[in-house]
Amino acid sequence: MKNLKLTASALRQDIYKIIDSVLETGKPVEIERRGRTVRIEPAEKVSKFSRLARRRIFKGDPDEIFRIDWLEQWRAR
């Protein structure tokens, strides 16, 4: 996992956006100031699965899928 590297000035401009990104993705951010580096990372591990969108599940006989009229849900692009 490649860390994002910023200057202290860049952090100051978008601190809340950067913190939200770290919390959402779990990817740490490194800030360099006067030749030294500080890392911002979540205190707890972020699960990859926690960011997945919830999907509808088909319950029933799998053969029924072939008898469903999909024309109502199909959209031409």
N, C-alpha and C positions, 0 to 999 in steps of 0.2 A: 504494500500500500504506500503510495507516494504522498508525502505530506505537502501541504500548501505552505509556502514560505512567504512571509510578509515583513514589511518594515513596521516599526512602531507607529509611524505617521499613517500608514495605510490601515492599520488596526483601529486607530483613533477615529478615522473617517466613517468606518462601517462596523463598529464593534458589535452592535446588537445583531446585525445580519450575519456576521462571522460566527458569533456564539450560537445562533440558531442553526447555522449550517453544520457546525461541529456536533451539536446535539442530535440533529436529524440523521446525518450520515455516519457519525462515529469516527470520521477521519480527523486526526489531529491537525492543528495549525501551529506552525513555528513562527515566532516573532523574533527578529534580530534587532538588537539595539546595542550600539557601541561595541560591536564585535562579539557579543554574547547572545546566546539563543535561549528563548523561553518557549515552552510548549503548552498549548491549550488543548486538552482532550477531555472527553467525558469521564466522570468518576466511575461509572459502571459501563460494562460492555453493551453495545447496541446490537441487538439481534438483527441479522439480515432479514429474517422473516417478519419482524415487527413493521417493516416498511412496505410489505406487500399489500396490494389492494385486495379487499375482500371480494370474493367471487361467489356467484350463485352456484349451487350444487344441484345437479339433476338427481332427483330421487325417483326410483321406479324401475320399470322394466327397460333395459337398454334398447330393446327392439322398438320401443315407442318413439325413439328419437327419429327414426326413419319415416314415421307416419305423421310427424308434426308439419303443419303448413308454415314454412319459414318466410313466405312472401311478405307477411305483415311486418316482420322484423328486419328484412333485408333493405339496405339503403344503397342505391347506386352512387358511385363517387364520381 
